[in-house]
Amino acid sequence: MNKSEFSKKYINFVFKHKKTLAFIVLFFTFFMLYLSSKIEYTTRIVDLLPSSNKKVKNYLYTIENIGLTNSIVVAVSRKDGESDPENIELYSEIFIDNLKSNPEFKTYFNGIDANIETKLNMVFTPFFLKNLWVIIPNNKLSNFINIFKYQKMKEIIEKDKMLIQTGSGLETFIKKDPLNILSFLKSYSKEMTGKLKISLVDGYYFSKDKSLQIFFVKTKGHADNIKYTTGAMNLLFKTIKKTNKDFQDEVENPSLKISVNFTGPHAITFYDKDVAQNDMFSSLYLSFILVLLIFILGFKNPFSIFYAAVPLIVGEVWTFGLTYLLIGKLNILTSIVGAILVGLGIDFSIHIYSRFLEEELKNKDLRSSLVKTIEETGFATIAGGLTTAAAFSSMFFSNFKGLREFGIVASLGIVSTLFACLLIIPLTLSFRKNVYKPKKISGFGTKFFHKIVDEHPKKIVILSILFVIFFLIFALRLEFATSLRDLRSRTNPALQTQTFLTKKLGGSLRPLIVVLKGKNQNEIENQFEVLTKSLKNKKISKIESIFSFIPPLNEQMKNIEYLNNTEKPKNISENFLKLLDKEGFAITDYHKKYINSIESGLDNLSPLTFNKLVNSKIYPLLKNYIRYSKEKKEYEIIVKIYPELGLWHKKFTSDIVKTVEKVFKETGNNQDFITGIDVVINEIRKLVKENFVFSSLLSLFLVFLIVYLHFRNIYHSLLSFIPLLSGIIVMLGALKLSGDNISMYNFIATPMIIGIGIDSGIHILSRVLNSKDYNIAEAVIHTGKAITFTSLTTIIGFGSLFISHFEGFKSLGLSTIFGVTACWIASIIFFPAMLKLIFKGKNNDLHR
């Protein structure tokens, strides 16, 4: 069956069964609309990543098992930025009390690390106090022994009393540690603050200038769980409202305003979700409205909007309904498919509807006009639509999960919108009773372009080739770079707070994670020693690990040997309690456990081993530092490295990562790894390059197959690629000239342009070949109108991405606009000029 016969049968079928088809379309569309309403939306970065990649697996492992993202950072300050620790602390205390008293608190949170007492509660347990004698640094052991002698204890307790009476702000420390043992544990102090610019006001975490207080709300769920994160953040916002009211009742100055800001993965994800959803709908609505306005202006008839709007809306609904069935959710990338479909889907309506108007002007018969439209433009439109879908589908073979899903949703959307257009336009027209007097589509200056092509074909071809070569030089200089900021909204309040805190406190609150594995303690201690030595001169604010609490075994054995050969203090517990009572301290059970544990540890000296830790009652508190696998019979140590500079400073974090990876390579520790979001981003940079080349070549191959099936001629198929290849080169060169590079977002633009740009070549060449005398003039003037029209609507569709708060989307929009514009210029000037030279002997008359 040839194209003509198929077109007649198809149009006759539509006219014969128009009511049945209309009912089926309506029913299916409403069903898809119902499914679309159930689709979920996620901003999870892990949904974009290649889960089979080793570094990504390591990152996912830390999220799931170690709790890399287990706290929301709360920053409290006066709105005017003044130093006011008293009122800031008061507000924080009210906030914490309100949060803890809320019935929902235990649903979302495990606790709050608001001051140094939280850390001290872990350090000053009977278990640790018994092992103090082996934990104290060797060079301080003799002084440590002395504090348990009667006279020294007396001096310390008298000083404690004086400090409390003078309001020094050390009451929390004194209650937890009356003998000031913490002063002997430098590693503990370093673990608490490191090089961070933090002052401990009444045990709370304040900035050095005392204008800012921070605390940590420990979460139960992962940041990637959108439902959980939304609930947790909303509870915090409700707490702020209540605290503001309570605070105003407490302070003398009611006009005093306190500012509360959040950061951490949960807060970043929460804000990004709202921003991304707003961007998704805003870009969709804006592109839809602008494209329809252009459609009306182009066809000079407000009623023509129906033939664009209905297929577009139906195609979008079908797309997202089918997306729910196949995937169930939208990610950051697939969220922009709606806006993309507006810019691309309108092309089908433009080509079909403009050709229909052209045919109806000729023969005044509705049915025959539709048959001719489907026979020629319809099949070319199908070929163009399928090439675009094929280009998108090439991303299905990417090892990026996000790109695979984007390829599925985008290609599904193109096919859905194409089918909706080919069905709904003829179906709608079949219900029309009156003879329609169509107006010509706007020329968009195509006669001017035709004149240039007609008069200077050789000059145009030469200049075009030179133009393309110029941009090719810059295209070859493109690099592959992925910035963490491209994956997030730059207006995200949590990211702004994170950047502010990094500068204010002199270091990042978000660590790189190193995981060391070994069968025994000695093996891991050796690995840790090599690691810390390699990082000695790096810009690091602090390194936190289990060795922040316990020294290596050889250091512990030195302590034991020294203590066994030294006279030990006597009656430690008895003297301590008598002195407390004498100075008027209330003796609590905590004080008794405190001193009894220390004394019993001295009587039963033994090293504090990993085995003791994992079998102790405090092991659950240490799972973020040490883990033991009974199946593998293997220890796992978690080392947290806090860079002095934030994650945006890729040079410094990359330097740390490269140093650690070099250590692993040199020592042959293949099971150890370093991870963090910036480690994953660096890996993405490598994968983007691989996927870019593969997806581009694959989409070219798939598109060529479809083009060949359309023309059934290799020469004509290759010829139709001229506008596309020219457009891609110019797009990539222009991207470099704009100061941008290939990223995970604008990466999509190249296979997309391959699918979009080929349409112009197909339509122009098809029009020329379908004419009896290879009439290039007719192709430029008539088909050129539709191509100009579709290029304009595509540019508007992608231009809507410029309102996005995500830099990556803006880059994608800019890249696509470069590509579409270049393909359009090549299609109506360069390509026709070349065709004129090629078909010169077959048609010399362009003035028809």
FENBELBEL-V221041 format. One record per residue. N is the residue number from 1. PHI is phi in whole degrees, -180 to 180 (none if undefined). Layout:
n->N phi->PHI
n->N phi->PHI
This chain:
n->1 phi->none
n->2 phi->-83
n->3 phi->-63
n->4 phi->-64
n->5 phi->-65
n->6 phi->-61
n->7 phi->-62
n->8 phi->-64
n->9 phi->-64
n->10 phi->-64
n->11 phi->-65
n->12 phi->-63
n->13 phi->-64
n->14 phi->-62
n->15 phi->-66
n->16 phi->-72
n->17 phi->-115
n->18 phi->-61
n->19 phi->-69
n->20 phi->-63
n->21 phi->-64
n->22 phi->-62
n->23 phi->-65
n->24 phi->-63
n->25 phi->-62
n->26 phi->-63
n->27 phi->-63
n->28 phi->-64
n->29 phi->-65
n->30 phi->-68
n->31 phi->-67
n->32 phi->-66
n->33 phi->-64
n->34 phi->-63
n->35 phi->-66
n->36 phi->-62
n->37 phi->-68
n->38 phi->-95
n->39 phi->-70
n->40 phi->-96
n->41 phi->-130
n->42 phi->-136
n->43 phi->-106
n->44 phi->-61
n->45 phi->-65
n->46 phi->-64
n->47 phi->-72
n->48 phi->-96
n->49 phi->-89
n->50 phi->-77
n->51 phi->-65
n->52 phi->-84
n->53 phi->-73
n->54 phi->-61
n->55 phi->-68
n->56 phi->-69
n->57 phi->-60
n->58 phi->-62
n->59 phi->-64
n->60 phi->-64
n->61 phi->-62
n->62 phi->-66
n->63 phi->-65
n->64 phi->-76
n->65 phi->-110
n->66 phi->-103
n->67 phi->82
n->68 phi->-61
n->69 phi->-122
n->70 phi->-106
n->71 phi->-142
n->72 phi->-103
n->73 phi->-86
n->74 phi->-109
n->75 phi->-113
n->76 phi->-117
n->77 phi->-157
n->78 phi->-74
n->79 phi->-64
n->80 phi->-86
n->81 phi->78
n->82 phi->-72
n->83 phi->-77
n->84 phi->-156
n->85 phi->-59
n->86 phi->-63
n->87 phi->-74
n->88 phi->-64
n->89 phi->-64
n->90 phi->-61
n->91 phi->-60
n->92 phi->-63
n->93 phi->-63
n->94 phi->-65
n->95 phi->-60
n->96 phi->-63
n->97 phi->-62
n->98 phi->-64
n->99 phi->-66
n->100 phi->-67
n->101 phi->-81
n->102 phi->-72
n->103 phi->-57
n->104 phi->-82
n->105 phi->-55
n->106 phi->-70
n->107 phi->-71
n->108 phi->-108
n->109 phi->-128
n->110 phi->-94
n->111 phi->158
n->112 phi->-134
n->113 phi->-98
n->114 phi->-102
n->115 phi->-153
n->116 phi->-63
n->117 phi->-61
n->118 phi->-61
n->119 phi->-68
n->120 phi->-64
n->121 phi->-61
n->122 phi->-81
n->123 phi->-70
n->124 phi->-94
n->125 phi->-104
n->126 phi->-53
n->127 phi->-61
n->128 phi->-70
n->129 phi->-63
n->130 phi->-65
n->131 phi->-100
n->132 phi->-56
n->133 phi->-63
n->134 phi->-98
n->135 phi->-88
n->136 phi->-59
n->137 phi->-55
n->138 phi->-53
n->139 phi->-74
n->140 phi->-114
n->141 phi->-66
n->142 phi->-65
n->143 phi->-67
n->144 phi->-65
n->145 phi->-61
n->146 phi->-63
n->147 phi->-67
n->148 phi->-95
n->149 phi->-82
n->150 phi->-54
n->151 phi->-65
n->152 phi->-69
n->153 phi->-61
n->154 phi->-61
n->155 phi->-62
n->156 phi->-66
n->157 phi->-68
n->158 phi->-63
n->159 phi->-67
n->160 phi->-57
n->161 phi->-62
n->162 phi->-65
n->163 phi->-63
n->164 phi->-67
n->165 phi->-67
n->166 phi->-88
n->167 phi->63
n->168 phi->-76
n->169 phi->85
n->170 phi->-105
n->171 phi->-59
n->172 phi->-61
n->173 phi->-65
n->174 phi->-64
n->175 phi->-64
n->176 phi->-82
n->177 phi->-140
n->178 phi->-58
n->179 phi->-94
n->180 phi->56
n->181 phi->-64
n->182 phi->-57
n->183 phi->-65
n->184 phi->-88
n->185 phi->-107
n->186 phi->-60
n->187 phi->-63
n->188 phi->-66
n->189 phi->-61
n->190 phi->-67
n->191 phi->-65
n->192 phi->-75
n->193 phi->-125
n->194 phi->57
n->195 phi->-93
n->196 phi->-64
n->197 phi->-82
n->198 phi->-122
n->199 phi->-109
n->200 phi->-98
n->201 phi->-86
n->202 phi->53
n->203 phi->87
n->204 phi->-87
n->205 phi->-87
n->206 phi->-119
n->207 phi->-69
n->208 phi->-58
n->209 phi->-86
n->210 phi->61
n->211 phi->-100
n->212 phi->-143
n->213 phi->-119
n->214 phi->-125
n->215 phi->-150
n->216 phi->-122
n->217 phi->-97
n->218 phi->-82
n->219 phi->-91
n->220 phi->-93
n->221 phi->-111
n->222 phi->-79
n->223 phi->-63
n->224 phi->-72
n->225 phi->-83
n->226 phi->-60
n->227 phi->-63
n->228 phi->-65
n->229 phi->-60
n->230 phi->-62
n->231 phi->-64
n->232 phi->-65
n->233 phi->-68
n->234 phi->-63
n->235 phi->-64
n->236 phi->-65
n->237 phi->-66
n->238 phi->-64
n->239 phi->-66
n->240 phi->-61
n->241 phi->-60
n->242 phi->-68
n->243 phi->-66
n->244 phi->-57
n->245 phi->-67
n->246 phi->-65
n->247 phi->-64
n->248 phi->-62
n->249 phi->-74
n->250 phi->-92
n->251 phi->-87
n->252 phi->-77
n->253 phi->-104
n->254 phi->-65
n->255 phi->-81
n->256 phi->-68
n->257 phi->-113
n->258 phi->-110
n->259 phi->-106
n->260 phi->-122
n->261 phi->-128
n->262 phi->-121
n->263 phi->-147
n->264 phi->106
n->265 phi->-54
n->266 phi->-64
n->267 phi->-66
n->268 phi->-62
n->269 phi->-62
n->270 phi->-61
n->271 phi->-67
n->272 phi->-63
n->273 phi->-60
n->274 phi->-65
n->275 phi->-63
n->276 phi->-65
n->277 phi->-65
n->278 phi->-63
n->279 phi->-62
n->280 phi->-60
n->281 phi->-73
n->282 phi->-63
n->283 phi->-67
n->284 phi->-65
n->285 phi->-65
n->286 phi->-64
n->287 phi->-64
n->288 phi->-63
n->289 phi->-66
n->290 phi->-66
n->291 phi->-65
n->292 phi->-68
n->293 phi->-63
n->294 phi->-63
n->295 phi->-61
n->296 phi->-63
n->297 phi->-63
n->298 phi->-68
n->299 phi->-95
n->300 phi->56
n->301 phi->-154
n->302 phi->-62
n->303 phi->-75
n->304 phi->-67
n->305 phi->-57
n->306 phi->-59
n->307 phi->-76
n->308 phi->-102
n->309 phi->-67
n->310 phi->-64
n->311 phi->-60
n->312 phi->-64
n->313 phi->-63
n->314 phi->-62
n->315 phi->-62
n->316 phi->-64
n->317 phi->-63
n->318 phi->-61
n->319 phi->-59
n->320 phi->-77
n->321 phi->-66
n->322 phi->-70
n->323 phi->-62
n->324 phi->-61
n->325 phi->-67
n->326 phi->-88
n->327 phi->-120
n->328 phi->92
n->329 phi->-156
n->330 phi->-113
n->331 phi->-106
n->332 phi->-57
n->333 phi->-76
n->334 phi->-69
n->335 phi->-65
n->336 phi->-93
n->337 phi->-60
n->338 phi->-57
n->339 phi->-67
n->340 phi->-64
n->341 phi->-64
n->342 phi->-62
n->343 phi->-68
n->344 phi->-93
n->345 phi->-66
n->346 phi->-65
n->347 phi->-59
n->348 phi->-62
n->349 phi->-64
n->350 phi->-63
n->351 phi->-63
n->352 phi->-67
n->353 phi->-70
n->354 phi->-67
n->355 phi->-69
n->356 phi->-62
n->357 phi->-62
n->358 phi->-62
n->359 phi->-70
n->360 phi->-70
n->361 phi->-65
n->362 phi->-80
n->363 phi->-114
n->364 phi->59
n->365 phi->-115
n->366 phi->-62
n->367 phi->-66
n->368 phi->-67
n->369 phi->-65
n->370 phi->-67
n->371 phi->-62
n->372 phi->-64
n->373 phi->-63
n->374 phi->-67
n->375 phi->-60
n->376 phi->-103
n->377 phi->-70
n->378 phi->-59
n->379 phi->-69
n->380 phi->-65
n->381 phi->-66
n->382 phi->-62
n->383 phi->-61
n->384 phi->-64
n->385 phi->-65
n->386 phi->-69
n->387 phi->-66
n->388 phi->-64
n->389 phi->-63
n->390 phi->-65
n->391 phi->-62
n->392 phi->-66
n->393 phi->-66
n->394 phi->-62
n->395 phi->-72
n->396 phi->-61
n->397 phi->-91
n->398 phi->-70
n->399 phi->-87
n->400 phi->-85
n->401 phi->-60
n->402 phi->-63
n->403 phi->-70
n->404 phi->-60
n->405 phi->-65
n->406 phi->-62
n->407 phi->-60
n->408 phi->-65
n->409 phi->-67
n->410 phi->-67
n->411 phi->-66
n->412 phi->-63
n->413 phi->-66
n->414 phi->-63
n->415 phi->-65
n->416 phi->-63
n->417 phi->-68
n->418 phi->-61
n->419 phi->-64
n->420 phi->-61
n->421 phi->-66
n->422 phi->-66
n->423 phi->-93
n->424 phi->-75
n->425 phi->-63
n->426 phi->-62
n->427 phi->-64
n->428 phi->-65
n->429 phi->-66
n->430 phi->-67
n->431 phi->-88
n->432 phi->-77
n->433 phi->-103
n->434 phi->-80
n->435 phi->-71
n->436 phi->-96
n->437 phi->-106
n->438 phi->-72
n->439 phi->-99
n->440 phi->-69
n->441 phi->-67
n->442 phi->-57
n->443 phi->-76
n->444 phi->52
n->445 phi->78
n->446 phi->-69
n->447 phi->-65
n->448 phi->-65
n->449 phi->-65
n->450 phi->-62
n->451 phi->-64
n->452 phi->-63
n->453 phi->-61
n->454 phi->-66
n->455 phi->-89
n->456 phi->-134
n->457 phi->-62
n->458 phi->-66
n->459 phi->-60
n->460 phi->-64
n->461 phi->-63
n->462 phi->-65
n->463 phi->-62
n->464 phi->-65
n->465 phi->-64
n->466 phi->-64
n->467 phi->-61
n->468 phi->-66
n->469 phi->-62
n->470 phi->-57
n->471 phi->-73
n->472 phi->-63
n->473 phi->-58
n->474 phi->-77
n->475 phi->-62
n->476 phi->-71
n->477 phi->-95
n->478 phi->-62
n->479 phi->-115
n->480 phi->-114
n->481 phi->-139
n->482 phi->-125
n->483 phi->-99
n->484 phi->-59
n->485 phi->-68
n->486 phi->-65
n->487 phi->-85
n->488 phi->-129
n->489 phi->-79
n->490 phi->-73
n->491 phi->-93
n->492 phi->-61
n->493 phi->-58
n->494 phi->-68
n->495 phi->-69
n->496 phi->-64
n->497 phi->-65
n->498 phi->-61
n->499 phi->-63
n->500 phi->-62
n->501 phi->-66
n->502 phi->-60
n->503 phi->-70
n->504 phi->-67
n->505 phi->-99
n->506 phi->76
n->507 phi->176
n->508 phi->-77
n->509 phi->-94
n->510 phi->-115
n->511 phi->-92
n->512 phi->-84
n->513 phi->-112
n->514 phi->-112
n->515 phi->-114
n->516 phi->-109
n->517 phi->-122
n->518 phi->-170
n->519 phi->-81
n->520 phi->-146
n->521 phi->-68
n->522 phi->-60
n->523 phi->-61
n->524 phi->-72
n->525 phi->-61
n->526 phi->-65
n->527 phi->-62
n->528 phi->-66
n->529 phi->-63
n->530 phi->-63
n->531 phi->-63
n->532 phi->-66
n->533 phi->-65
n->534 phi->-68
n->535 phi->-99
n->536 phi->-58
n->537 phi->-103
n->538 phi->-90
n->539 phi->-80
n->540 phi->-127
n->541 phi->-81
n->542 phi->-167
n->543 phi->-120
n->544 phi->-120
n->545 phi->-160
n->546 phi->-65
n->547 phi->-79
n->548 phi->-75
n->549 phi->-112
n->550 phi->-129
n->551 phi->-81
n->552 phi->-61
n->553 phi->-60
n->554 phi->-65
n->555 phi->-69
n->556 phi->-64
n->557 phi->-66
n->558 phi->-65
n->559 phi->-62
n->560 phi->-62
n->561 phi->-63
n->562 phi->-65
n->563 phi->-66
n->564 phi->-70
n->565 phi->-110
n->566 phi->-127
n->567 phi->-68
n->568 phi->-93
n->569 phi->-64
n->570 phi->-113
n->571 phi->50
n->572 phi->-61
n->573 phi->-65
n->574 phi->-60
n->575 phi->-65
n->576 phi->-62
n->577 phi->-69
n->578 phi->-64
n->579 phi->-68
n->580 phi->-61
n->581 phi->-64
n->582 phi->-63
n->583 phi->-89
n->584 phi->85
n->585 phi->-80
n->586 phi->-76
n->587 phi->-84
n->588 phi->-109
n->589 phi->-60
n->590 phi->-61
n->591 phi->-60
n->592 phi->-66
n->593 phi->-65
n->594 phi->-56
n->595 phi->-79
n->596 phi->-66
n->597 phi->-65
n->598 phi->-63
n->599 phi->-66
n->600 phi->-67
n->601 phi->-65
n->602 phi->-69
n->603 phi->-80
n->604 phi->-132
n->605 phi->-73
n->606 phi->-162
n->607 phi->-67
n->608 phi->-90
n->609 phi->-99
n->610 phi->-60
n->611 phi->-61
n->612 phi->-63
n->613 phi->-63
n->614 phi->-72
n->615 phi->-105
n->616 phi->-92
n->617 phi->-69
n->618 phi->-89
n->619 phi->-54
n->620 phi->-58
n->621 phi->-75
n->622 phi->-107
n->623 phi->-68
n->624 phi->-85
n->625 phi->-123
n->626 phi->-144
n->627 phi->-138
n->628 phi->-133
n->629 phi->-100
n->630 phi->-68
n->631 phi->-67
n->632 phi->-87
n->633 phi->53
n->634 phi->-140
n->635 phi->-91
n->636 phi->-135
n->637 phi->-108
n->638 phi->-104
n->639 phi->-111
n->640 phi->-105
n->641 phi->-109
n->642 phi->-102
n->643 phi->-66
n->644 phi->-66
n->645 phi->-105
n->646 phi->-69
n->647 phi->-67
n->648 phi->-70
n->649 phi->-84
n->650 phi->-62
n->651 phi->-60
n->652 phi->-77
n->653 phi->-66
n->654 phi->-64
n->655 phi->-63
n->656 phi->-63
n->657 phi->-62
n->658 phi->-63
n->659 phi->-63
n->660 phi->-65
n->661 phi->-64
n->662 phi->-65
n->663 phi->-60
n->664 phi->-61
n->665 phi->-67
n->666 phi->-68
n->667 phi->-90
n->668 phi->74
n->669 phi->-88
n->670 phi->-71
n->671 phi->-87
n->672 phi->-80
n->673 phi->-156
n->674 phi->-117
n->675 phi->-147
n->676 phi->150
n->677 phi->-61
n->678 phi->-71
n->679 phi->-65
n->680 phi->-65
n->681 phi->-62
n->682 phi->-62
n->683 phi->-68
n->684 phi->-60
n->685 phi->-57
n->686 phi->-68
n->687 phi->-70
n->688 phi->-60
n->689 phi->-61
n->690 phi->-62
n->691 phi->-70
n->692 phi->-61
n->693 phi->-64
n->694 phi->-64
n->695 phi->-65
n->696 phi->-65
n->697 phi->-67
n->698 phi->-65
n->699 phi->-65
n->700 phi->-61
n->701 phi->-64
n->702 phi->-64
n->703 phi->-64
n->704 phi->-62
n->705 phi->-59
n->706 phi->-68
n->707 phi->-63
n->708 phi->-64
n->709 phi->-63
n->710 phi->-76
n->711 phi->-87
n->712 phi->56
n->713 phi->-155
n->714 phi->-63
n->715 phi->-61
n->716 phi->-65
n->717 phi->-63
n->718 phi->-65
n->719 phi->-61
n->720 phi->-68
n->721 phi->-84
n->722 phi->-58
n->723 phi->-62
n->724 phi->-65
n->725 phi->-63
n->726 phi->-63
n->727 phi->-64
n->728 phi->-65
n->729 phi->-62
n->730 phi->-64
n->731 phi->-60
n->732 phi->-68
n->733 phi->-66
n->734 phi->-65
n->735 phi->-62
n->736 phi->-67
n->737 phi->-64
n->738 phi->-78
n->739 phi->91
n->740 phi->-104
n->741 phi->-139
n->742 phi->-77
n->743 phi->-128
n->744 phi->-67
n->745 phi->-89
n->746 phi->-73
n->747 phi->-49
n->748 phi->-65
n->749 phi->-61
n->750 phi->-66
n->751 phi->-61
n->752 phi->-66
n->753 phi->-66
n->754 phi->-59
n->755 phi->-73
n->756 phi->-79
n->757 phi->-65
n->758 phi->-67
n->759 phi->-57
n->760 phi->-63
n->761 phi->-62
n->762 phi->-64
n->763 phi->-66
n->764 phi->-64
n->765 phi->-67
n->766 phi->-62
n->767 phi->-65
n->768 phi->-66
n->769 phi->-70
n->770 phi->-79
n->771 phi->-76
n->772 phi->-70
n->773 phi->-123
n->774 phi->52
n->775 phi->-77
n->776 phi->-71
n->777 phi->-60
n->778 phi->-63
n->779 phi->-65
n->780 phi->-68
n->781 phi->-73
n->782 phi->-88
n->783 phi->-67
n->784 phi->-61
n->785 phi->-60
n->786 phi->-64
n->787 phi->-65
n->788 phi->-62
n->789 phi->-61
n->790 phi->-68
n->791 phi->-64
n->792 phi->-64
n->793 phi->-68
n->794 phi->-66
n->795 phi->-61
n->796 phi->-65
n->797 phi->-59
n->798 phi->-81
n->799 phi->-63
n->800 phi->-64
n->801 phi->-69
n->802 phi->-70
n->803 phi->-84
n->804 phi->-67
n->805 phi->-87
n->806 phi->-97
n->807 phi->-60
n->808 phi->-62
n->809 phi->-68
n->810 phi->-62
n->811 phi->-64
n->812 phi->-63
n->813 phi->-61
n->814 phi->-64
n->815 phi->-61
n->816 phi->-67
n->817 phi->-63
n->818 phi->-57
n->819 phi->-66
n->820 phi->-65
n->821 phi->-62
n->822 phi->-64
n->823 phi->-65
n->824 phi->-65
n->825 phi->-62
n->826 phi->-64
n->827 phi->-74
n->828 phi->-104
n->829 phi->-125
n->830 phi->-64
n->831 phi->-64
n->832 phi->-61
n->833 phi->-63
n->834 phi->-68
n->835 phi->-63
n->836 phi->-62
n->837 phi->-69
n->838 phi->-69
n->839 phi->-98
n->840 phi->-57
n->841 phi->-74
n->842 phi->-96
n->843 phi->-157
n->844 phi->-102
n->845 phi->-101
n->846 phi->-97
n->847 phi->-98
n->848 phi->-113
